[in-house]
Amino acid sequence: SKGYLNQSEYLSEKIEFSINPVNPKDEVECLMMYCYKQAEKFGEDFHAETKDILDSLLFDARRRGKGIIFPKEELINHFHLLDIRGTIRATLKVFKDDPVKYKILEPLGVACRHQYNIEDFEADVTAGYVNISFEDCERFGINQENIYKSSSPNIRSWLRHHAGEGMAFLSEHNRIMPKGKFSLLERAVFKVVYEIPARKVFLKILSET
């Protein structure tokens, strides 16, 4: 938005507001307050999940356009805040289920992150986001010369590897999901909205020669 030096400054302000939502100054803050009030009507609080998601977006804002290659652990922590502790916990609250059960759905969240990394690879690297870990760059010989070329053998090898990991996470998800005793509606949403699209992307990549 206008009036801010950069995205980081803007997001930092929104994070502060998410913690103490008083006197909204723009449409985004008004929307956050509205959502918080709607949550109160069914007895839930989404302040922690909102902050997790915004913290993850701040991480992206700070690395935008820089092409920084991060260690695997740092990327995992970043996506954990966004996809799992933020989004999945919030989703379970919407279903009026125990948010602690988000840990059971972690393999599904990681699989979906693999899906997004594959689908958005070209757009991400063009914007300066590198979602390939330092360890994988070394393993597959990915460097500044080929990291922007999705057609390079090095990147294709990584994409197939990432798809294979994604399939393994989906298998783990199906193995442990019964522990959560999720409702029929929840299971249908997990299957149709998340698992099936992810599996389709993985199989497409794995079928390519």
C-alpha positions, 0 to 999 in steps of 0.5 A: 500500500502507499505510504510504506517504505516496503512490504516488510514495513507494511506487514510488520504493522499488520502483525502488531495490529493482529495482536492488538486490534484496536482503531483500524486504519485501513480496509485490511485491518477492518477485515481482520477485526470483522473476522475476529468478531465473526469467530467470537460468535462461534466461540473461537479465537484466531489471533495466534493463527493470524500472527503465524500466517503474517509472520510467514508472509513477512519472511517472504517479504524480506526475501522477495527479489533476493534469490536467497537459498536457505537451509532446509530447516529454516524453510521447514519452519517458515512453511510450518507457520504458514501451512500447518500451525497457521492454516490447519489449526485455523481450519480445525477451529472452523470445523469446531474440532480440537486444534491440537489435532493439527499435528496429525495433519502435518504430513498433509500440510507438507505434501500440499507445500510440495505441491505449491512449490512445484506448481509455482516454481517458475513464478516463485524464482522469477519473484526471487523466492527460492524454495529449494533448500541449500542441501537440495541445491548441493545434492542436485547441482543447482546453482545460479546458472540453472536455478531459473530454468525449470527445463534444466536437468538439475531442476527436473531431477529436483522436481521429480524428487520433490514429487516423490517426497510429496507422495510419501507424505500423502501415504503417511497422511493416510496412515495416521489420519484415522488417529484423529477421528475426524468427521465425515465432512472433514475427511471429505474436505481433506481428500477433495480440496487438498489430497487429490489435487496434490496427488495429481500434480505429483503423478504428472511430474513423476510420469514425465521422462 
